[in-house]
Amino acid sequence: MGLLTHLLTLPIAPLRGTVWVLDQVLLTAEDEFYDPEPVRDQLAELERELVDGRIGPEEFDAREDELLDRLEWLQARRRQPRGG
C-alpha cells in the first residue's frame, strides 16, 4: 500500500514540498522575532548613550522600561511550548 499511496499522491508532491519550505521559513522568522539578543544589544547601546551624555536620565528610564518590558515578554514567550 505504501507504493500505491506514493503513486496516487505523486501529483501533490510539489505542494507538500512548498508547504514544508513555507513552514521552515515561518519557524526561522519566529525564531528571529522572538530572539532576545537584539533587545539586550539595544539595552547596552542605551547605556552607552547615557554614559556618553547623548541622552538624559529621563529618556534613558523611559526607553529602558520599554526594552525591559519587551525582554520580559520575549523570555515568557520562549518558555511557552511551540504552538501554544
C-alpha positions as CSV (number, residue, x, y, z in Angstrom):
1,M,0.0,0.0,0.0
2,G,2.9,2.4,0.6
3,L,3.9,2.3,-3.1
4,L,0.3,2.7,-4.3
5,T,-0.2,5.7,-1.9
6,H,3.0,7.3,-3.2
7,L,2.0,6.8,-6.8
8,L,-1.5,8.2,-6.2
9,T,-0.3,11.2,-4.3
10,L,2.6,12.0,-6.6
11,P,0.7,14.9,-8.3
12,I,0.6,16.8,-5.0
13,A,4.2,16.2,-4.1
14,P,5.2,19.8,-5.2
15,L,2.5,21.2,-2.9
16,R,3.9,19.2,0.0
17,G,7.4,20.5,-0.7
18,T,6.1,24.1,-0.9
19,V,4.3,23.7,2.4
20,W,7.4,22.3,4.0
21,V,9.5,25.2,2.8
22,L,7.0,27.7,3.9
23,D,6.9,26.0,7.3
24,Q,10.7,26.3,7.6
25,V,10.6,30.0,6.7
26,L,7.9,30.6,9.3
27,L,9.9,28.8,12.0
28,T,13.0,30.8,11.2
29,A,11.1,34.1,11.2
30,E,9.6,33.3,14.5
31,D,13.0,32.4,16.0
32,E,14.4,35.7,14.8
33,F,11.4,37.7,16.0
34,Y,11.4,36.1,19.5
35,D,15.2,36.3,19.9
36,P,16.0,38.4,23.0
37,E,19.6,39.1,21.9
38,P,18.8,42.3,19.8
39,V,16.9,43.7,22.8
40,R,19.9,43.1,25.0
41,D,22.1,44.8,22.4
42,Q,19.7,47.8,22.5
43,L,19.9,48.0,26.3
44,A,23.7,48.0,26.1
45,E,23.6,50.7,23.4
46,L,21.2,52.7,25.5
47,E,23.5,52.6,28.5
48,R,26.4,53.7,26.3
49,E,24.3,56.7,25.2
50,L,23.6,57.6,28.8
51,V,27.2,57.3,29.8
52,D,28.3,59.4,26.8
53,G,25.8,62.1,27.6
54,R,23.9,61.7,24.4
55,I,20.6,61.2,26.3
56,G,19.3,62.3,29.7
57,P,18.3,60.2,32.6
58,E,14.6,60.7,31.9
59,E,14.8,59.4,28.3
60,F,17.1,56.6,29.5
61,D,14.5,55.5,32.1
62,A,11.6,55.6,29.6
63,R,13.4,53.7,26.9
64,E,14.9,51.2,29.4
65,D,11.4,50.4,30.7
66,E,10.2,49.7,27.2
67,L,13.1,47.5,26.4
68,L,12.9,45.6,29.7
69,D,9.2,45.0,29.2
70,R,9.9,43.7,25.7
71,L,12.7,41.5,27.1
72,E,10.4,40.1,29.8
73,W,7.7,39.4,27.2
74,L,10.2,37.6,25.0
75,Q,11.5,35.5,27.8
76,A,8.0,34.5,28.9
77,R,7.1,33.7,25.3
78,R,10.2,31.5,24.9
79,R,9.2,29.5,28.0
80,Q,5.9,28.6,26.3
81,P,5.8,25.4,24.2
82,R,5.8,26.0,20.5
83,G,2.3,26.3,19.1
84,G,0.9,27.2,22.5
